[in-house]
Amino acid sequence: MTRGFYIGRFQPYHNGHHTMVERIADEVDELVLGIGSAGDSHSTRNPFTAGERIMMLTKAVQEFDITTYAVPIEDLDRNSVWVSHVQSMSPDFDVAYSNNPLVIQLFREANVEVRQSPMFKREILEGTAVRKRMIEDENWQSRVPDAVVDVIDEIDGIKRIQMVADDDSNGR
């Protein structure tokens, strides 16, 4: 049995992440989804809590035939020990998936196999672009799985991101 690990901030979990998970699901038997920056929320860059992101991920990946574990990973400002921090918070895994150059380097230095995947429509599915659309009341729903739309509606996430974006722009 092979277990993979895929980390992201998932602010929010969008169709680019979803495509990556779909591809990973073809290669592994189980998948650990690491929720990065788990302690950050209520800001323009990180509007959603770890718990809300767990809801997004859990509901969205149900369509794939793979056992998944969502694990919050708080930031650690010491890159040299980051991989062991991740490993201490996560079920054991055999291979890590990332396109982030720093994450790839850190896993490789820790002798963890890393696989990359082509970015899926990165120019329109980057989290920054999705959050910008939320703030500006533009169509963001088509860029995330339906389950994520439901979670964001349930938590009144658009009102929150617009409120914190307004606060951020006022320099508070």
C-alpha positions in Angstrom: 0.0 0.0 0.0 1.2 3.5 -0.9 0.3 6.6 1.0 0.9 10.1 -0.5 1.1 13.5 1.1 -0.1 16.7 -0.5 0.2 20.0 1.3 -1.4 23.3 0.5 -3.0 26.3 2.3 -6.3 25.6 0.4 -7.5 29.2 0.9 -9.8 28.0 -0.6 -9.6 24.5 -2.0 -10.0 25.1 -5.7 -10.3 23.2 -9.0 -6.5 23.3 -9.4 -6.1 21.4 -6.1 -9.0 19.1 -7.1 -7.3 18.2 -10.4 -4.0 17.5 -8.5 -5.8 15.3 -6.0 -7.5 13.4 -8.8 -4.2 12.7 -10.4 -2.6 11.7 -7.1 -5.5 9.3 -6.4 -4.5 7.3 -9.5 -1.0 6.7 -8.0 -1.6 6.0 -4.3 -3.9 4.0 -2.1 -4.4 6.6 0.5 -3.7 10.4 0.7 -2.8 12.7 3.5 -3.9 16.3 2.8 -1.7 18.6 4.8 -3.5 21.9 5.6 -0.6 24.4 5.7 -0.6 27.6 7.7 -3.3 26.0 9.9 -3.1 28.6 12.5 -3.8 31.5 10.1 -7.3 32.8 9.4 -9.5 35.9 9.1 -7.1 37.7 6.7 -7.2 38.5 3.0 -4.4 35.9 2.3 -5.8 33.3 4.7 -9.5 33.9 5.2 -10.6 30.4 6.3 -9.9 28.5 9.5 -8.2 25.1 9.5 -11.6 23.6 10.5 -13.3 25.2 7.6 -10.7 24.0 5.1 -11.0 20.5 6.5 -14.7 20.7 5.7 -13.9 21.9 2.2 -11.4 19.2 1.5 -13.4 16.4 3.1 -16.6 17.2 1.2 -14.8 17.9 -2.1 -12.7 14.7 -2.3 -15.6 12.3 -1.4 -16.1 11.8 -5.2 -12.7 10.1 -5.5 -12.3 6.5 -4.5 -9.5 7.0 -2.1 -9.1 7.2 1.7 -8.0 10.6 2.7 -6.8 12.2 6.0 -6.9 16.0 6.4 -4.2 17.0 8.8 -3.7 20.6 10.0 0.0 21.7 9.9 0.9 24.9 11.7 3.6 27.1 10.3 7.1 26.5 11.6 9.6 29.3 10.9 12.6 26.9 10.8 12.9 25.3 7.4 15.6 22.9 8.5 13.2 21.0 10.7 10.0 21.6 8.7 9.8 18.1 7.2 10.2 16.4 10.7 7.5 18.8 11.9 5.2 17.7 9.1 5.9 14.0 9.7 5.2 14.4 13.4 1.7 15.8 12.6 0.8 13.3 9.9 0.3 9.6 9.3 3.3 8.0 7.7 3.6 8.6 4.0 5.7 7.2 1.2 5.7 10.0 -1.3 5.1 13.8 -1.2 3.5 15.8 -4.0 4.4 19.4 -4.5 5.2 22.0 -7.1 6.6 24.4 -4.5 10.4 24.7 -5.0 11.2 25.2 -1.3 8.9 22.3 -0.2 10.5 20.0 -2.9 14.0 20.9 -1.7 13.1 20.3 2.0 11.5 16.9 1.3 14.4 15.9 -0.9 17.0 16.9 1.8 15.0 14.7 4.2 15.2 11.8 1.7 11.5 11.8 1.0 10.5 11.0 -2.6 8.8 14.0 -4.2 6.6 13.9 -7.3 5.5 17.0 -9.2 2.5 17.5 -11.4 1.8 20.0 -14.1 -0.1 22.9 -12.8 -3.7 22.9 -13.9 -4.8 26.3 -15.4 -2.6 27.9 -12.8 -3.2 31.4 -14.3 -6.9 31.3 -13.4 -7.0 28.8 -10.6 -4.4 30.3 -8.3 -5.9 30.9 -4.8 -5.0 34.6 -5.0 -7.2 35.0 -8.1 -10.1 33.1 -6.5 -9.9 35.2 -3.3 -9.8 38.4 -5.4 -12.9 37.4 -7.2 -14.6 36.7 -3.9 -13.7 40.2 -2.6 -14.8 41.9 -5.8 -18.1 40.0 -6.0 -17.1 38.3 -9.3 -17.8 34.7 -10.3 -15.5 32.6 -8.1 -17.9 29.6 -7.8 -16.9 28.1 -11.2 -13.3 27.9 -10.0 -13.9 25.6 -7.0 -15.7 22.3 -6.5 -19.5 22.6 -5.8 -18.9 21.2 -2.3 -16.5 24.1 -1.5 -19.2 26.6 -2.7 -21.6 24.9 -0.2 -19.1 25.2 2.7 -18.3 28.9 1.9 -22.0 29.7 1.8 -22.6 27.8 5.1 -19.9 29.8 6.9 -20.8 33.1 5.2 -17.2 33.2 3.9 -17.8 35.8 1.2 -19.0 38.3 3.8 -15.9 37.5 6.0 -13.3 37.9 3.2 -14.9 41.1 2.1 -14.8 42.4 5.6 -11.2 41.5 6.3 -10.1 42.7 2.9 -11.7 46.1 3.8 -9.9 46.0 7.1 -6.6 45.1 5.4 -6.9 47.9 2.9 -7.4 50.4 5.7 -4.0 49.4 7.1 -5.3 47.9 10.3 
